[in-house]
Amino acid sequence: MPAAMAADGLPVEPQSLKKLSLKSLKRSLDLFAPAQSLLFAPDAESKRIRTGCKVRAEYGAVKDPPAEQGRGQGKGTSAPSTALALPGTQDTKDAHREGTSNAIVPAPLMLPKAPESTIPGKNTTLSIPGSSDRFSTSALMERIPSRWPRPVWHAPWKNYRVISGHLGWVRSIAFDPGNEWFCTGSADRTIKIWDLASGTLKLTLTGHIEQVRGLAVSQRHTYLFSAGDDKQVKCWDLEQNKVIRSYHGHLSGVYCLALHPTIDILLTGGRDSVCRVWDIRTKAHVSALTGHDNTVCSVFARPTDPQVVTGSHDTTIKLWDLVAGRTMCTLTHHKKSVRAMALHPKEKSFASASADNIKKFSLPKGEFLHNMLSQQKTIINSMAVNEDGVMATGVFDFFLSRGQWKPVVLGLEEWP
């Protein structure tokens, strides 16, 4: 295609779209900037109105001070004045102009009583010119008293026993409802069952080809459920010590799982950003709870709505309606990944852990209550709460000791 030619026969230099857009923008500014500046020229009347609105909003409560006490008394009375005496008022100017000995000396600055708040139990402080916080708008805000409860003292925990046997990181742990044994899943692709009283190894289950990230023990059946990075969810029959069902459907590794307390369904979440619902009797895929934008790494179930609560690496917590299969509410209070959640066994509340803080929410609406005090500003991978209100958190933290990095694995907090 031949290049464009100008009127004088010389070739025209091709220009990019970006350069043409900038030229058009410059022409628009040259054309319309003077007109726009004339439209928004400063006006003295509008400035006065804006200033008056700001003055009424800031100092409307103290604009009209109370009348002077003792004004109706005789001239010889020497009652002290409680009026708002401001420097430069007409009374003080007249007194100084007369120069008499019986001139009334301006009383000190006496502020009128602020109006009481209409909300019971809350105080309202007003910012008045001449006060300590002069021209401060933050003093107009309501001061809500702190309701942080006093923690109950618990005896310090001591190390009871150290159990070793895995060849890799211990990624998950679950206890028997009868409190006789517990099981652990590890990065060595095995599941080990330990006797709780003696700490001895009772059984080793093999079948996963990647690390085991989640475990759950059924309270109504002799079933143990496991999930791992191999995209597999397995159901183990503890009477036969073998896999009887496998649940296929996840497109990537499965990071968490939970059992519904009243219905025979299993909930699993993984790197495919989906929480899947399974029927544990027929291994059928019931539904997929979609809505997260990143890995679903924590989940728990309740018998009433919201029946499912999930936490994700996308920093959000979602409350799900299991019957409708849709989101009831999305909590966006965290700034980093929500890696662990814990449901209180007695209260209608739960806690969520992230690298920024540990937050407490109420159920069923998911209202934010407060931040829980945490000394650990690090990644929290697991947490649990007992019936006494003591919360334990497992963290991934390192500190330097004698030139070596050593992990801190457990933190204890009081559930407020």
N, C-alpha and C positions, 0 to 999 in steps of 0.2 A: 504494500500500500504506500503510495508516495506521500512524503511529508507535506504539511500545509505550507502554503506560500503566502507571504505578505503582499501588500499592494505594490511595493517597490521591487518585488521579485525575489527578496531574500527569504530564506527558510525561517519559519517561526519555531522557536524553542518549545518543545513539549513541556507542559506543566503538570505536576502531580495533583491529585484530588485534594490532598492536605493543603497544598499551597493555595489552590483556588478557594478553599473554604476559609482560610485565614484572610485572604483578600476580601472576600464577601463580608466576613465579620467586621473587618476594619471599616468598610464602607458603611455598614449598618450603624456602627458606633458614631462615625462622623456625621451621619444624617440625623439620627434620633437623639444623640446625647444632649445637644443644646435644648431641644424641645422638652426633654424629660427634666432637665435641670430647672427650666422655667416653671414647670408644673409643680415641683416640690420646693419652691422657694420658701425660705423661712418667713413665717408670719408671726407678728407679735401677739395677735389675739389668740391664735392656736397655742402658742407657747404658754400664755397665761392660763388658758383652760387646762392644759396638761399639768402645769405646776399646781393648780388648785386641786385637781383630782388626786395627785400624789399626796398633797398635804392633808386632805381629808381622809385618805386611806391610812396614812401613817399616824396622824395625831388627832383624828376625829374624836376620840374618847376624852381628850383633855383640851379640846379647843375652847370650850366655854367653861372657865373656872367657876367655882361656887362664889356666892356673894360674900363680902366681908362681914365677919361677925361683929356685932356691936355697932352697926351703922345707925340703928334706931336709937341708941343711947345718947346721953347728953354729950356736950362738947368736952366736959371735964373728965369724962371717963378715960381711963388709961388701959382699957382692955387690949390685950395684944391682938394684932391682926393676923388672921390665918389665910388671907387671900394669897393668890399666886402673884407675888411681887416680882416683876421682871424688870431688868435694867432698861432705862430709856422710856418708861411709860409716862403718861401725862401727869400723874400725881407726883411722881418724884421730880419731874421737871419744874412743876409749880412750886414745890417745897424749896428747891434750890434757888429758884428765882426770887422768892420772897426773902430768904435769908434770915427768917425769924428764929428765935431760940426755941420756940415750941413746935418747930417743924417735925412732922412725923418721919421717923427714920424708917426706911424701907425694911420690911421684915425679911428674914432669910427665905430662901427658896423652899416653899412648902408645897409638895406635890399632892394633888388630890388623890383620893383613894381610887384605885383602879376598879372597874366593874368586875363583879364576880363572874366566874365562868358558868355557863349554863350546863356544863357537863359535870355530873357529880364525881368527886374524887380527883379532879384535875384542876390545876392552878394555871392562871393566865397572867403573864408578866408583860407589861407595856413598856415600850422604849420611848422616853421623853427627852427632848433636847435639854442638855445640861446634866443629864444623869451620867453614871459611870460608863455606860455603853452608849455613847452619843451617836445618834443617827444609825443605830444598829437595828436592822430588820429581823435578825435572828431572835431578838428578845420578844418579838410578837408571837413566836411559836409556842405551842403548849408544851409544858414540861411533864412528861409521863413518868411517874415514879417507877423505879426498878422493882420488878417482881421476881427477881432471881431467888429461888428457894435455897434455904440453908441445907447443904448436903449432910446426909447421915453418915457417921463414921463407921467404916467396916475394917475388920482386922486385915492387915496386909497379907497378900498371898505369898506362899513360899513354894519353891520348886520341889515337887513331890517325887517325880521320876522322869528320867530321860530315856526314851525308847528309840532305838536305832534298828535299822533293817533295810530301809529303802536305799537304792543306789542313785537316786535323783531327788530333786526338790519335791517336797510334799505339797501338792497343789490343792487338796481338798480333804475334808474330814467330816464324818457323820457318825452320830451315836445311835445305839439301839434304844427304842422306846422303853424297854425294860431296864435300861442302865446296867446291862451286863457286859456288853462288848462295844467296840467302836471300830470303824473301818477308815482307812486312809488311801487316797489315790495319789500317785506319784508320777514324776516325769520319766521314771523307768518303765512305764506302761503296765504296771501291776497294781492290783488292789489287795491290800493286806488287812486282815481282820485280827484284832488284838483283844485279849482278855483284859477287861478294865481293872479287875482287882489285882492281878499278878503282873500285868504288862507283858505277858508272853504271847508269842505269835501263834494263832490258832489255824489260820488258813491264808493261802495266797491264790488269788484269782487272776488268770491271764486270759487275754482275748483282745485287748486293744492293741493297735499298732502304733499309736502315738500317746503322748502324755495324757493322763486322766485329770480333767479339770473340775468335774462336778460329781458329787455323790448325794444320794438321798435314800433313806430307809423308810419303807411304808409302815404305818401304824396299824393297818388292818389286814395286811397280807405279809407273807414271808418273802417279800421281794426287796431286792436292792437294785437301785437304778444308778447307772454311771454314764458319763458323757466325756468326750475327749476331743482332741484336735484332729482325730481321724474322721470327723463328721458323723460318727456313730453314737447312737444312744442305745444302751443295752439294758435289759431286764434280767437280773440274776435270781434264780430260785435258790434260796439258802437251804432248802431241804435236800436239793439235789446237787447244789454247788456248781451250777452250770447256767449258761445263757439259754433262756427259753423264748425270748422275743427280742427283736431288734427293730428300731424305728428309724426309717430312712426318709430323708426329706431335706435336711440342711445342706446348703451348698458350700459351707465352709466349717471351720472348727466350732464346736459347741463349748461355750464358756460357763454356762450356769444351768441349773435345773431345779425344779421345786415340785412338790406334790400338793395337790389340793386337799385341804383337811377333811372335806365331806364328800367329794365326788371322786370317782375313779378316773382322774385325768392327770396327765403329766405335762408340765410346762418347761420348755427348754428355750434358751436364747444363745445366739452365737454371732459369729463375724459377718453373717449375711444380713444383719440388722433386723432380724425378724424373730419374734417370740412365737413358737409353734406349740399348739395344743394337741396332745395325743390321748387316745383312749388306751389305758394300760391293759384292758382285757382283750382287745381285738387288734392292737397295734395299728389302729386306723388313725389317719391324720385328720383331726376334727376341724381345725381352723388355723389360720396364720394371722397374727396380730402385727400388722405392718404400720409404720409411721416413724420409726427411728431412722436417723441418717447415718448411724455408725453402729459399732459393735454393741450388742446387748450383753452386758457382763454381770448383771444382778437381777434377780427376780424373786418374789415371794407371793403366796396366795393366801386369801382370806375366805371364810365361809360366806360373808356378806359383801355387798358392793362397797367399794370397788374390789372385785374378787381377785384381780391380778394387778400387781404394781411392778414396773420394770425400770431399771436404770441403765444408762447407756454412756458410751464414750462421747456422744454428742452433747454432753453436759445436761441433759434433760431427764426428768422422771415422768413417766406416763402412768396414769391410772386408767384401767381398762374395764369396760363392761363385757363380761365374758359371754353373756347371752347374745348381745347384739354384735359383738366382735368389733367394737369401735372404741375410740379414746374418749374417756369421760373428762379428763383434765390433763394438762401438761404443765409441769413445774419447771421453771427456768431460773431457779435461784442460784444454782451452782455455776461456777465459771470454768470448771475443769471436769474431767471424766468422773462419773459416778460409778465407782468400782464395787461398792458394797452397800448393802442396806440391812437393817435389823428391825424386826417387828417386836414391839414390847408384848410380853406374854399376858399382861393384865390390862394395861391402858390401851385406849384407842389412839395410838400414835406409833410412829416409826421414825427411825433415824437413818440418814443417808450420809455416806462418807465420800469425800473427795479430797484432792490435794490442797484445796483452798481452806476447807473447814468441814466440820461435822454439823449438820443442820437437823432440826427436829420439826416434824410436820404432824398435824392432827389428821384423823380419819373420821368420816369417809370423804370429806371435801378436799383434803390435802392442803389445809391452811398452814402457812408458815408460822411457827411458834417463836423460835429463837435459835441462835447459834449456840452450840454446846462447846464449852471451854475445852480446848485441846492444846496440849503442849507439843503435839507432833505435827510439824509443818512438812509433811512428806506424803508419799503415796500410801494410801490405806487400801489393802487388798481384801480384808475380811473383817467382820465384826459380828458380835453376838451380845445379847442382853439376857441376864437371868431374872428370876422372879424377885430377887432382892433389889433390882434396879441398878446392878453393876454391869457396866458395858466394857467388854474387852475388844480391843482392836489389834489386828495383825498388820504391821506396817513394813514397808520396804525402805529402811533407813540405814545409813552407814555413818559411822564416826571413826575418826582416825585414832588408833591406839597403838603406840610404839611402832609407828611406821606401817601398820596394817589396817585395812578397812574391815571392821567387824559389824555384823548386823544387829540391829535392835528389833526384836521379834514380837514384843507384846507390850500393850499399853492398857491401863485400867482407868476408867472414868466413872463418875457418879451420874446416874440418870436423873436429871432434875425434874 
